[in-house]
């Protein structure tokens, strides 16, 4: 007899879709820190639409947009969708994961039930006018972050994704390895290689903020693979060896400096001179790590408020500061003189397109880039997993949760 709900780790017969599933659910009335806002509940399994597949999620990676969703800021994602006509009063986050295709919708041609896949974290309307005119889909007006702007992400026993979001899982990777690296991996790949002519080339110094985090761990390896010279920034001396093992030429502990945050008022001469002294000292630390007086051609940014003024200053002439987030605050400011006088580029970057996503998966599949799984937690601790990241207490690398995978280390479902 068909069951309406399977327990976590209990695998249904291939292709059998229950009515209900367990999910990490966010509700407006409990917006706040992740341990409070993300709780496991039973909800209905989502329906599959045209061009979509239903995926039984085996493991999923933790990234910062799950924290934002649970906080209800910088956007109330539930309210935003309800204004657009969505009837659901809850949100299921999760923008990366790995699992098994469990059902296919009309029009799906490349996947079939039983295929093992990794899911990319952005979706768009392939028939959108701007895409048909040649716009990169990640820049389309129709583009949405799966598991953030779109509901029913990877923090559930079952999820729905568009066919083009799904990529073949390298068979040697465990579920948690496959489910943890794509968010940071594809994002950093695009940041380093997607913004011509400012792409990493042999010999280019690259400054990587948060070098021991999920994004930074992948960025160090990608920059090194393409011949760049990564210099990582970390918050603890205990992370220095980790970054060097990944390929960083040098590592800087940002806690040795105290000029972080928004710029002082330029009219306050004393305060501004003090800031300039701090930022110049940081620039000299980069030279020391490189062993020569060269500034980074690319600065891979994501903290935002705390670091962007410094990033713009230390970036090389005609170099690029590329940013994908604002984890310390999204209301950052800069001194424009350092931007225009030295012809630097400040570039926003978001997720990755299908080609870029496939490229980083290939690098991992061939062993050139490691998934950098730092810790795996059971699905029942999904709130705690996010809380660790929120408080900056996670181990180096990526954090994953098992969903339907009954134990760590498994590479298949049978």
C-alpha positions as CSV (number, residue, x, y, z in Angstrom):
1,X,0.0,0.0,0.0
2,X,1.3,3.4,-1.0
3,X,2.4,5.5,2.0
4,X,1.4,9.2,2.3
5,X,4.7,10.2,4.2
6,X,8.1,8.5,4.3
7,X,10.5,9.1,7.2
8,X,13.8,10.7,6.6
9,X,16.2,8.2,5.1
10,X,13.4,5.9,4.1
11,X,13.6,5.5,0.3
12,X,10.3,4.9,-1.5
13,X,10.0,2.6,-4.5
14,X,11.6,4.3,-7.5
15,X,9.1,6.8,-8.9
16,X,6.5,6.5,-6.2
17,X,5.5,10.0,-5.0
18,X,4.0,10.3,-1.6
19,X,1.5,13.1,-0.8
20,X,3.5,14.6,2.0
21,X,7.2,15.3,2.7
22,X,9.4,16.6,5.5
23,X,10.9,20.0,4.9
24,X,12.8,22.8,6.6
25,X,10.0,25.3,6.7
26,X,10.2,29.1,7.3
27,X,7.1,31.0,8.3
28,X,6.6,34.8,8.7
29,X,5.6,34.6,12.4
30,X,8.9,33.1,13.4
31,X,11.3,35.2,11.3
32,X,14.6,35.6,13.1
33,X,17.8,33.7,13.7
34,X,17.9,30.3,11.9
35,X,17.6,28.1,14.9
36,X,14.2,29.8,15.5
37,X,13.0,30.4,11.9
38,X,13.8,27.1,10.1
39,X,11.9,24.1,11.6
40,X,11.2,20.7,10.2
41,X,7.5,20.2,9.3
42,X,5.4,18.0,7.0
43,X,4.0,19.7,3.9
44,X,2.6,18.6,0.6
45,X,4.9,17.4,-2.1
46,X,5.1,20.1,-4.9
47,X,3.6,19.4,-8.3
48,X,5.7,19.0,-11.4
49,X,5.1,21.4,-14.3
50,X,6.0,21.4,-17.9
51,X,9.8,21.2,-18.4
52,X,10.3,20.4,-14.8
53,X,11.5,17.3,-12.8
54,X,10.6,16.2,-9.3
55,X,13.8,15.3,-7.4
56,X,14.1,13.2,-4.3
57,X,16.8,15.2,-2.4
58,X,19.6,13.2,-0.9
59,X,21.7,16.0,0.5
60,X,21.8,19.8,0.4
61,X,24.3,22.5,0.9
62,X,24.0,25.5,3.3
63,X,24.4,29.0,1.9
64,X,23.6,32.4,3.1
65,X,20.3,33.0,1.3
66,X,18.7,30.5,3.6
67,X,19.7,32.7,6.5
68,X,18.3,35.8,4.7
69,X,15.0,34.0,4.0
70,X,14.7,33.0,7.7
71,X,15.5,36.5,8.9
72,X,12.9,38.0,6.6
73,X,15.4,40.6,5.4
74,X,16.7,42.0,3.1
75,X,13.5,40.8,1.6
76,X,10.3,39.1,2.9
77,X,10.3,36.4,0.3
78,X,6.9,35.0,1.4
79,X,5.2,38.4,1.2
80,X,6.8,39.1,-2.2
81,X,5.5,35.9,-3.7
82,X,2.0,36.3,-2.1
83,X,1.8,39.8,-3.8
84,X,2.4,38.0,-7.1
85,X,-0.4,35.6,-6.4
86,X,1.3,32.6,-4.7
87,X,-1.1,30.9,-2.2
88,X,1.6,29.4,0.0
89,X,2.2,30.9,3.4
90,X,5.6,29.3,4.0
91,X,9.0,29.1,2.4
92,X,11.4,26.2,1.8
93,X,14.9,27.4,1.2
94,X,17.9,25.7,-0.3
95,X,19.7,26.7,-3.4
96,X,21.9,23.7,-4.0
97,X,21.6,20.0,-3.6
98,X,21.9,16.6,-5.1
99,X,19.4,13.8,-5.5
100,X,17.5,11.4,-7.8
101,X,15.0,12.3,-10.5
102,X,11.7,10.9,-9.2
103,X,9.2,12.1,-11.8
104,X,9.4,14.1,-15.0
105,X,7.0,16.7,-16.5
106,X,5.8,17.2,-20.0
107,X,8.5,18.3,-22.4
108,X,11.4,16.9,-20.4
109,X,13.8,15.3,-22.9
110,X,17.3,15.0,-21.3
111,X,16.4,13.3,-18.0
112,X,14.5,10.3,-16.9
113,X,13.4,8.8,-13.6
114,X,16.4,7.3,-11.7
115,X,19.0,9.8,-12.9
116,X,21.3,11.2,-10.3
117,X,21.7,14.9,-10.5
118,X,23.1,18.1,-8.9
119,X,20.8,21.1,-9.1
120,X,21.9,24.6,-10.0
121,X,20.6,27.5,-8.0
122,X,18.9,29.8,-10.5
123,X,15.9,29.5,-12.7
124,X,14.5,31.6,-15.6
125,X,11.9,31.6,-18.3
126,X,13.5,30.2,-21.4
127,X,10.9,31.9,-23.5
128,X,11.5,35.3,-22.0
129,X,11.9,38.1,-24.7
130,X,15.3,39.2,-23.4
131,X,16.7,35.6,-23.4
132,X,15.4,35.1,-27.0
133,X,17.3,38.3,-27.9
134,X,20.5,36.8,-26.6
135,X,20.8,38.0,-23.0
136,X,22.7,35.7,-20.6
137,X,19.8,34.0,-18.7
138,X,21.3,35.0,-15.3
139,X,20.8,38.6,-16.3
140,X,17.2,38.0,-17.6
141,X,14.4,39.9,-16.0
142,X,12.8,36.5,-15.5
143,X,15.7,35.1,-13.5
144,X,15.0,34.1,-9.9
145,X,17.1,32.4,-7.2
146,X,15.8,28.9,-6.7
147,X,15.1,28.3,-3.0
148,X,15.1,32.0,-2.3
149,X,12.9,34.1,-4.6
150,X,11.3,30.8,-5.7
151,X,9.7,28.4,-3.1
152,X,10.4,24.7,-2.7
153,X,14.2,24.6,-2.6
154,X,16.5,21.7,-1.7
155,X,15.7,21.6,2.1
156,X,13.0,19.0,1.7
157,X,12.6,15.4,0.8
158,X,11.3,16.4,-2.6
159,X,11.8,19.5,-4.7
160,X,10.9,20.7,-8.2
161,X,13.5,22.2,-10.6
162,X,13.6,23.0,-14.3
163,X,15.3,20.5,-16.5
164,X,18.2,22.8,-17.4
165,X,19.0,23.3,-13.7
166,X,20.0,19.7,-13.4
167,X,23.5,18.3,-14.1
168,X,24.7,14.8,-13.9
169,X,26.2,13.9,-10.5
170,X,29.8,12.7,-10.7
171,X,29.4,9.0,-9.6
172,X,32.4,9.0,-7.2
173,X,31.1,11.9,-5.1
174,X,29.0,11.2,-2.0
175,X,25.6,12.8,-1.8
176,X,26.8,15.4,0.7
177,X,29.9,16.2,-1.4
178,X,27.8,16.6,-4.5
179,X,25.2,18.7,-2.7
180,X,27.5,21.2,-1.1
181,X,29.8,22.8,-3.6
182,X,27.8,24.1,-6.5
183,X,26.5,27.3,-4.9
184,X,30.0,28.6,-4.1
185,X,31.7,26.8,-7.0
186,X,29.5,28.1,-9.8
187,X,29.3,31.6,-8.3
188,X,33.1,32.0,-7.9
189,X,33.7,30.4,-11.4
190,X,31.5,33.2,-12.9
191,X,33.1,35.9,-10.8
192,X,36.6,34.8,-11.9
193,X,35.9,33.9,-15.6
194,X,32.6,35.5,-16.6
195,X,33.5,39.2,-16.9
196,X,35.7,39.7,-20.0
197,X,38.3,41.1,-20.2
198,X,38.7,40.9,-16.4
199,X,39.2,37.1,-16.3
200,X,41.8,35.4,-14.3
201,X,45.0,34.7,-16.3
202,X,48.3,33.1,-15.5
203,X,50.3,35.3,-13.0
204,X,47.3,37.4,-12.0
205,X,47.1,38.1,-8.2
206,X,43.6,37.4,-6.9
207,X,42.4,38.6,-3.5
208,X,39.8,36.2,-2.0
209,X,37.8,37.4,0.9
210,X,36.6,34.7,3.3
211,X,39.1,32.3,1.9
212,X,38.2,29.4,4.3
213,X,34.4,29.7,3.6
214,X,32.5,27.8,1.0
215,X,32.8,30.5,-1.7
216,X,36.4,31.2,-0.9
217,X,37.5,27.6,-0.8
218,X,36.2,27.1,-4.3
219,X,37.6,30.5,-5.5
220,X,41.1,29.7,-4.3
221,X,41.2,26.4,-6.3
222,X,39.7,27.9,-9.4
223,X,42.0,30.8,-9.5
224,X,45.0,28.5,-9.0
225,X,43.8,26.1,-11.7
226,X,43.7,28.9,-14.3
227,X,47.2,30.2,-13.3
228,X,46.2,33.0,-10.9
229,X,48.0,33.7,-7.6
230,X,45.4,33.6,-4.8
231,X,45.9,35.6,-1.6
232,X,43.2,34.7,0.9
233,X,41.7,36.8,3.8
234,X,40.5,34.9,6.9
235,X,39.4,35.7,10.4
236,X,41.5,33.2,12.3
237,X,45.1,32.1,12.1
238,X,43.9,28.5,12.4
239,X,42.5,28.8,8.8
240,X,45.8,29.8,7.3
241,X,47.1,26.3,6.6
242,X,43.8,25.3,5.2
243,X,43.9,28.0,2.6
244,X,47.5,27.3,1.7
245,X,46.6,23.6,1.2
246,X,44.0,24.7,-1.4
247,X,46.6,26.7,-3.3
248,X,46.7,30.2,-1.7
249,X,50.1,31.9,-2.1
250,X,49.5,33.8,1.1
251,X,46.9,34.4,3.7
252,X,46.0,37.5,5.7
253,X,44.2,37.5,9.1
254,X,41.8,40.5,8.8
255,X,41.7,40.8,12.6
256,X,45.2,42.2,12.5
257,X,43.6,45.4,11.1
258,X,40.8,47.6,12.5
259,X,39.8,50.0,9.7
260,X,36.8,47.9,8.6
261,X,33.4,49.3,8.0
262,X,31.9,52.3,6.2
263,X,34.2,55.1,5.2
264,X,34.7,58.0,7.6
265,X,33.5,61.4,6.5
266,X,36.1,62.8,4.1
267,X,35.7,66.2,5.7
268,X,36.9,64.7,9.0
269,X,40.6,64.9,8.0
270,X,41.9,63.1,11.1
271,X,39.5,60.2,10.8
272,X,40.1,59.9,7.0
273,X,43.9,59.9,7.5
274,X,43.5,57.1,10.1
275,X,41.4,55.1,7.6
276,X,44.0,55.6,4.9
277,X,46.7,54.5,7.1
278,X,44.9,51.2,7.8
279,X,44.0,50.5,4.2
280,X,47.5,51.2,3.1
281,X,48.9,48.8,5.7
282,X,46.5,46.2,4.4
283,X,47.7,46.8,0.9
284,X,51.3,46.3,2.1
285,X,50.3,43.0,3.7
286,X,49.1,41.8,0.2
287,X,52.5,42.7,-1.2
288,X,54.2,40.8,1.6
289,X,52.2,37.7,0.9
290,X,52.9,37.9,-2.9
291,X,56.6,38.6,-2.3
292,X,56.5,41.6,-4.6
293,X,54.8,45.0,-4.9
294,X,51.8,43.9,-7.0
295,X,48.2,44.6,-6.4
296,X,45.3,42.2,-7.1
297,X,44.0,42.2,-10.7
298,X,40.7,40.7,-9.4
299,X,39.3,41.1,-5.9
300,X,36.6,38.5,-5.1
301,X,34.2,40.4,-2.8
302,X,31.2,39.3,-0.8
303,X,31.3,40.8,2.8
304,X,30.1,44.2,1.5
305,X,29.8,46.9,4.1
306,X,32.9,45.9,6.1
307,X,35.3,45.4,3.2
308,X,34.2,47.1,0.0
309,X,36.0,50.4,0.6
310,X,39.2,48.5,1.2
311,X,38.7,46.3,-1.8
312,X,38.3,49.2,-4.2
313,X,41.4,50.8,-2.8
314,X,43.7,47.8,-3.0
315,X,42.5,46.6,-6.4
316,X,45.1,47.2,-9.1
317,X,44.9,49.9,-11.8
318,X,42.4,48.8,-14.4
319,X,41.5,45.8,-12.3
320,X,38.2,44.5,-11.1
321,X,36.3,44.2,-7.8
322,X,33.6,41.6,-8.4
323,X,31.0,41.1,-5.7
324,X,28.2,38.6,-5.2
325,X,26.8,39.4,-1.8
326,X,26.8,41.6,1.3
327,X,27.1,39.3,4.3
328,X,28.3,42.0,6.6
329,X,25.8,44.5,5.2
330,X,24.6,45.5,1.8
331,X,24.7,49.3,2.4
332,X,28.4,49.6,1.5
333,X,30.1,52.8,0.2
334,X,33.3,53.6,-1.6
335,X,35.6,56.5,-2.4
336,X,34.9,57.0,-6.1
337,X,38.2,58.7,-6.7
338,X,40.0,55.4,-6.4
339,X,37.5,54.0,-9.0
340,X,37.6,56.5,-11.7
341,X,41.2,57.9,-11.4
342,X,42.7,54.4,-11.7
343,X,40.0,53.1,-14.1
344,X,38.9,50.2,-11.9
345,X,35.8,48.2,-12.5
346,X,33.2,47.4,-9.8
347,X,31.1,44.4,-11.1
348,X,28.1,42.7,-9.6
349,X,27.9,39.0,-10.2
350,X,25.1,36.5,-9.4
351,X,25.1,32.7,-9.6
352,X,26.1,31.2,-13.0
353,X,24.7,30.2,-16.3
354,X,24.3,26.6,-17.5
355,X,27.7,26.5,-19.2
356,X,29.6,27.9,-16.2
357,X,27.8,25.6,-13.9
358,X,28.7,22.6,-16.0
359,X,32.3,23.8,-16.2
360,X,32.8,23.8,-12.4
361,X,31.1,20.4,-12.1
362,X,33.6,19.0,-14.7
363,X,36.5,20.4,-12.7
364,X,35.3,18.7,-9.6
365,X,34.5,15.4,-11.5
366,X,38.1,15.4,-12.8
367,X,39.6,16.0,-9.4
368,X,41.1,19.4,-10.2
369,X,38.8,21.1,-7.7
370,X,37.7,19.6,-4.4
371,X,34.2,20.0,-3.0
372,X,35.7,21.1,0.4
373,X,33.0,19.5,2.6
374,X,33.7,20.7,6.1
375,X,30.8,19.2,8.0
376,X,27.7,17.2,7.5
377,X,24.7,17.4,9.8
378,X,21.4,15.4,9.9
379,X,18.4,17.1,8.4
380,X,16.8,17.5,11.8
381,X,19.6,20.0,12.6
382,X,19.1,22.2,9.6
383,X,18.3,25.2,11.8
384,X,21.6,24.7,13.7
385,X,23.5,24.2,10.5
386,X,22.4,27.7,9.3
387,X,22.9,29.2,12.8
388,X,26.6,28.1,12.6
389,X,27.0,29.9,9.3
390,X,25.1,32.9,10.6
391,X,27.4,33.2,13.6
392,X,30.5,32.5,11.5
393,X,31.2,29.4,13.6
394,X,31.2,26.8,10.8
395,X,34.3,24.8,10.0
396,X,36.4,25.6,7.0
397,X,34.8,24.7,3.7
398,X,31.2,23.9,2.9
399,X,28.4,22.6,5.2
400,X,25.9,20.1,4.1
401,X,22.8,18.4,5.6
402,X,21.7,14.9,4.8
403,X,18.0,14.8,3.7
404,X,17.0,11.4,2.3
405,X,20.5,9.9,2.4
406,X,20.4,7.7,5.6
407,X,24.1,8.1,6.4
408,X,27.2,10.0,5.2
409,X,29.5,8.7,2.5
410,X,26.9,7.0,0.3
411,X,27.2,7.6,-3.5
412,X,23.9,6.1,-4.7
413,X,20.5,5.0,-3.4
414,X,20.8,1.3,-3.7
